[in-house]
Amino acid sequence: MPASQKLIDSAPGHVAHVRRLVFDPLTTVQRRQLRAALSGIAETVRREAAGGPTG
């Protein structure tokens, strides 16, 4: 089986596992806080990728 097909086949199980281990234990407030933190990180990555200032 090609590696790309193996990745495609394993994705649904991986997503379910991550959801169960990482997201399900969080409260609604913790999920909002995580979303806010990750949004800030993503914005920094986008700026850096575009060649802009990161600070």
Backbone atoms as SQL, in Angstrom:
CREATE TABLE atoms (id INTEGER PRIMARY KEY, chain TEXT, resi INTEGER, resn TEXT, atom TEXT, x REAL, y REAL, z REAL);
INSERT INTO atoms VALUES
  (1, 'A', 1, 'MET', 'N', 0.850, -1.181, 0.000),
  (2, 'A', 1, 'MET', 'CA', 0.000, 0.000, 0.000),
  (3, 'A', 1, 'MET', 'C', 0.893, 1.242, 0.000),
  (4, 'A', 2, 'PRO', 'N', 0.640, 2.171, -0.899),
  (5, 'A', 2, 'PRO', 'CA', 1.433, 3.410, -0.914),
  (6, 'A', 2, 'PRO', 'C', 1.260, 4.191, 0.389),
  (7, 'A', 3, 'ALA', 'N', 2.302, 4.920, 0.736),
  (8, 'A', 3, 'ALA', 'CA', 2.289, 5.680, 1.990),
  (9, 'A', 3, 'ALA', 'C', 1.134, 6.668, 2.044),
  (10, 'A', 4, 'SER', 'N', 0.829, 7.317, 0.922),
  (11, 'A', 4, 'SER', 'CA', -0.260, 8.296, 0.926),
  (12, 'A', 4, 'SER', 'C', -1.596, 7.625, 1.230),
  (13, 'A', 5, 'GLN', 'N', -1.814, 6.431, 0.733),
  (14, 'A', 5, 'GLN', 'CA', -3.066, 5.727, 1.018),
  (15, 'A', 5, 'GLN', 'C', -3.126, 5.299, 2.476),
  (16, 'A', 6, 'LYS', 'N', -2.003, 4.896, 3.026),
  (17, 'A', 6, 'LYS', 'CA', -1.954, 4.516, 4.432),
  (18, 'A', 6, 'LYS', 'C', -2.315, 5.713, 5.311),
  (19, 'A', 7, 'LEU', 'N', -1.801, 6.876, 4.946),
  (20, 'A', 7, 'LEU', 'CA', -2.114, 8.105, 5.681),
  (21, 'A', 7, 'LEU', 'C', -3.610, 8.407, 5.598),
  (22, 'A', 8, 'ILE', 'N', -4.160, 8.326, 4.411),
  (23, 'A', 8, 'ILE', 'CA', -5.594, 8.582, 4.221),
  (24, 'A', 8, 'ILE', 'C', -6.428, 7.599, 5.031),
  (25, 'A', 9, 'ASP', 'N', -6.048, 6.351, 5.015),
  (26, 'A', 9, 'ASP', 'CA', -6.804, 5.327, 5.732),
  (27, 'A', 9, 'ASP', 'C', -6.732, 5.481, 7.244),
  (28, 'A', 10, 'SER', 'N', -5.614, 5.993, 7.740),
  (29, 'A', 10, 'SER', 'CA', -5.449, 6.101, 9.189),
  (30, 'A', 10, 'SER', 'C', -5.982, 7.415, 9.756),
  (31, 'A', 11, 'ALA', 'N', -6.262, 8.393, 8.912),
  (32, 'A', 11, 'ALA', 'CA', -6.672, 9.720, 9.381),
  (33, 'A', 11, 'ALA', 'C', -7.920, 9.704, 10.279),
  (34, 'A', 12, 'PRO', 'N', -9.003, 9.036, 9.913),
  (35, 'A', 12, 'PRO', 'CA', -10.191, 9.090, 10.778),
  (36, 'A', 12, 'PRO', 'C', -9.932, 8.551, 12.193),
  (37, 'A', 13, 'GLY', 'N', -9.207, 7.466, 12.296),
  (38, 'A', 13, 'GLY', 'CA', -8.883, 6.911, 13.612),
  (39, 'A', 13, 'GLY', 'C', -7.981, 7.833, 14.407),
  (40, 'A', 14, 'HIS', 'N', -7.041, 8.462, 13.719),
  (41, 'A', 14, 'HIS', 'CA', -6.126, 9.396, 14.381),
  (42, 'A', 14, 'HIS', 'C', -6.893, 10.598, 14.909),
  (43, 'A', 15, 'VAL', 'N', -7.773, 11.138, 14.106),
  (44, 'A', 15, 'VAL', 'CA', -8.572, 12.293, 14.531),
  (45, 'A', 15, 'VAL', 'C', -9.412, 11.934, 15.747),
  (46, 'A', 16, 'ALA', 'N', -10.045, 10.793, 15.730),
  (47, 'A', 16, 'ALA', 'CA', -10.869, 10.358, 16.866),
  (48, 'A', 16, 'ALA', 'C', -10.023, 10.193, 18.124),
  (49, 'A', 17, 'HIS', 'N', -8.830, 9.653, 17.970),
  (50, 'A', 17, 'HIS', 'CA', -7.936, 9.434, 19.112),
  (51, 'A', 17, 'HIS', 'C', -7.484, 10.770, 19.709),
  (52, 'A', 18, 'VAL', 'N', -7.081, 11.690, 18.861),
  (53, 'A', 18, 'VAL', 'CA', -6.666, 13.016, 19.340),
  (54, 'A', 18, 'VAL', 'C', -7.826, 13.717, 20.024),
  (55, 'A', 19, 'ARG', 'N', -8.998, 13.657, 19.434),
  (56, 'A', 19, 'ARG', 'CA', -10.174, 14.292, 20.034),
  (57, 'A', 19, 'ARG', 'C', -10.424, 13.724, 21.436),
  (58, 'A', 20, 'ARG', 'N', -10.369, 12.421, 21.542),
  (59, 'A', 20, 'ARG', 'CA', -10.640, 11.769, 22.825),
  (60, 'A', 20, 'ARG', 'C', -9.588, 12.126, 23.876),
  (61, 'A', 21, 'LEU', 'N', -8.318, 12.166, 23.482),
  (62, 'A', 21, 'LEU', 'CA', -7.245, 12.420, 24.442),
  (63, 'A', 21, 'LEU', 'C', -7.034, 13.900, 24.759),
  (64, 'A', 22, 'VAL', 'N', -7.197, 14.759, 23.762),
  (65, 'A', 22, 'VAL', 'CA', -6.828, 16.166, 23.926),
  (66, 'A', 22, 'VAL', 'C', -8.033, 17.066, 24.168),
  (67, 'A', 23, 'PHE', 'N', -9.074, 16.911, 23.371),
  (68, 'A', 23, 'PHE', 'CA', -10.164, 17.877, 23.426),
  (69, 'A', 23, 'PHE', 'C', -11.311, 17.473, 24.349),
  (70, 'A', 24, 'ASP', 'N', -11.666, 16.213, 24.379),
  (71, 'A', 24, 'ASP', 'CA', -12.802, 15.787, 25.208),
  (72, 'A', 24, 'ASP', 'C', -12.638, 16.122, 26.689),
  (73, 'A', 25, 'PRO', 'N', -11.425, 16.023, 27.259),
  (74, 'A', 25, 'PRO', 'CA', -11.289, 16.344, 28.690),
  (75, 'A', 25, 'PRO', 'C', -11.421, 17.831, 29.021),
  (76, 'A', 26, 'LEU', 'N', -11.340, 18.704, 28.017),
  (77, 'A', 26, 'LEU', 'CA', -11.377, 20.135, 28.276),
  (78, 'A', 26, 'LEU', 'C', -12.794, 20.632, 28.520),
  (79, 'A', 27, 'THR', 'N', -12.896, 21.595, 29.412),
  (80, 'A', 27, 'THR', 'CA', -14.180, 22.262, 29.620),
  (81, 'A', 27, 'THR', 'C', -14.408, 23.240, 28.465),
  (82, 'A', 28, 'THR', 'N', -15.602, 23.772, 28.394),
  (83, 'A', 28, 'THR', 'CA', -15.909, 24.767, 27.367),
  (84, 'A', 28, 'THR', 'C', -14.985, 25.977, 27.490),
  (85, 'A', 29, 'VAL', 'N', -14.745, 26.428, 28.707),
  (86, 'A', 29, 'VAL', 'CA', -13.860, 27.576, 28.932),
  (87, 'A', 29, 'VAL', 'C', -12.443, 27.240, 28.471),
  (88, 'A', 30, 'GLN', 'N', -11.958, 26.064, 28.801),
  (89, 'A', 30, 'GLN', 'CA', -10.616, 25.664, 28.388),
  (90, 'A', 30, 'GLN', 'C', -10.510, 25.568, 26.875),
  (91, 'A', 31, 'ARG', 'N', -11.561, 25.109, 26.216),
  (92, 'A', 31, 'ARG', 'CA', -11.553, 25.048, 24.749),
  (93, 'A', 31, 'ARG', 'C', -11.465, 26.443, 24.153),
  (94, 'A', 32, 'ARG', 'N', -12.195, 27.382, 24.733),
  (95, 'A', 32, 'ARG', 'CA', -12.134, 28.768, 24.248),
  (96, 'A', 32, 'ARG', 'C', -10.732, 29.339, 24.447),
  (97, 'A', 33, 'GLN', 'N', -10.132, 29.053, 25.595),
  (98, 'A', 33, 'GLN', 'CA', -8.784, 29.547, 25.876),
  (99, 'A', 33, 'GLN', 'C', -7.775, 28.933, 24.910),
  (100, 'A', 34, 'LEU', 'N', -7.898, 27.653, 24.656),
  (101, 'A', 34, 'LEU', 'CA', -7.008, 26.979, 23.710),
  (102, 'A', 34, 'LEU', 'C', -7.177, 27.573, 22.315),
  (103, 'A', 35, 'ARG', 'N', -8.424, 27.801, 21.912),
  (104, 'A', 35, 'ARG', 'CA', -8.688, 28.390, 20.605),
  (105, 'A', 35, 'ARG', 'C', -8.018, 29.762, 20.494),
  (106, 'A', 36, 'ALA', 'N', -8.144, 30.580, 21.532),
  (107, 'A', 36, 'ALA', 'CA', -7.536, 31.911, 21.519),
  (108, 'A', 36, 'ALA', 'C', -6.015, 31.813, 21.439),
  (109, 'A', 37, 'ALA', 'N', -5.435, 30.923, 22.217),
  (110, 'A', 37, 'ALA', 'CA', -3.977, 30.763, 22.212),
  (111, 'A', 37, 'ALA', 'C', -3.491, 30.282, 20.848),
  (112, 'A', 38, 'LEU', 'N', -4.160, 29.298, 20.288),
  (113, 'A', 38, 'LEU', 'CA', -3.738, 28.759, 18.997),
  (114, 'A', 38, 'LEU', 'C', -3.966, 29.753, 17.870),
  (115, 'A', 39, 'SER', 'N', -4.985, 30.591, 17.994),
  (116, 'A', 39, 'SER', 'CA', -5.211, 31.631, 16.984),
  (117, 'A', 39, 'SER', 'C', -4.048, 32.616, 16.970),
  (118, 'A', 40, 'GLY', 'N', -3.565, 32.978, 18.149),
  (119, 'A', 40, 'GLY', 'CA', -2.409, 33.874, 18.234),
  (120, 'A', 40, 'GLY', 'C', -1.168, 33.256, 17.638),
  (121, 'A', 41, 'ILE', 'N', -0.955, 31.992, 17.912),
  (122, 'A', 41, 'ILE', 'CA', 0.191, 31.278, 17.346),
  (123, 'A', 41, 'ILE', 'C', 0.072, 31.219, 15.826),
  (124, 'A', 42, 'ALA', 'N', -1.108, 30.872, 15.336),
  (125, 'A', 42, 'ALA', 'CA', -1.319, 30.773, 13.893),
  (126, 'A', 42, 'ALA', 'C', -1.078, 32.115, 13.209),
  (127, 'A', 43, 'GLU', 'N', -1.500, 33.204, 13.824),
  (128, 'A', 43, 'GLU', 'CA', -1.282, 34.530, 13.250),
  (129, 'A', 43, 'GLU', 'C', 0.211, 34.837, 13.157),
  (130, 'A', 44, 'THR', 'N', 0.962, 34.500, 14.186),
  (131, 'A', 44, 'THR', 'CA', 2.406, 34.708, 14.167),
  (132, 'A', 44, 'THR', 'C', 3.054, 33.887, 13.049),
  (133, 'A', 45, 'VAL', 'N', 2.637, 32.651, 12.889),
  (134, 'A', 45, 'VAL', 'CA', 3.181, 31.789, 11.839),
  (135, 'A', 45, 'VAL', 'C', 2.854, 32.368, 10.464),
  (136, 'A', 46, 'ARG', 'N', 1.613, 32.840, 10.288),
  (137, 'A', 46, 'ARG', 'CA', 1.231, 33.438, 8.998),
  (138, 'A', 46, 'ARG', 'C', 2.079, 34.672, 8.691),
  (139, 'A', 47, 'ARG', 'N', 2.273, 35.536, 9.692),
  (140, 'A', 47, 'ARG', 'CA', 3.083, 36.738, 9.472),
  (141, 'A', 47, 'ARG', 'C', 4.513, 36.373, 9.108),
  (142, 'A', 48, 'GLU', 'N', 5.072, 35.418, 9.843),
  (143, 'A', 48, 'GLU', 'CA', 6.454, 35.023, 9.565),
  (144, 'A', 48, 'GLU', 'C', 6.580, 34.404, 8.172),
  (145, 'A', 49, 'ALA', 'N', 5.615, 33.575, 7.821),
  (146, 'A', 49, 'ALA', 'CA', 5.637, 32.939, 6.494),
  (147, 'A', 49, 'ALA', 'C', 5.531, 33.977, 5.376),
  (148, 'A', 50, 'ALA', 'N', 4.849, 35.080, 5.668),
  (149, 'A', 50, 'ALA', 'CA', 4.700, 36.152, 4.679),
  (150, 'A', 50, 'ALA', 'C', 5.886, 37.100, 4.687),
  (151, 'A', 51, 'GLY', 'N', 6.838, 36.883, 5.596),
  (152, 'A', 51, 'GLY', 'CA', 8.024, 37.718, 5.659),
  (153, 'A', 51, 'GLY', 'C', 7.858, 38.959, 6.505),
  (154, 'A', 52, 'GLY', 'N', 6.784, 39.033, 7.256),
  (155, 'A', 52, 'GLY', 'CA', 6.535, 40.199, 8.092),
  (156, 'A', 52, 'GLY', 'C', 7.149, 40.067, 9.466),
  (157, 'A', 53, 'PRO', 'N', 6.989, 41.122, 10.289),
  (158, 'A', 53, 'PRO', 'CA', 7.529, 41.072, 11.653),
  (159, 'A', 53, 'PRO', 'C', 6.761, 40.065, 12.502),
  (160, 'A', 54, 'THR', 'N', 7.451, 39.445, 13.435),
  (161, 'A', 54, 'THR', 'CA', 6.806, 38.448, 14.295),
  (162, 'A', 54, 'THR', 'C', 6.597, 38.970, 15.702),
  (163, 'A', 55, 'GLY', 'N', 7.122, 40.118, 16.044),
  (164, 'A', 55, 'GLY', 'CA', 7.025, 40.617, 17.403),
  (165, 'A', 55, 'GLY', 'C', 6.059, 41.669, 17.524);
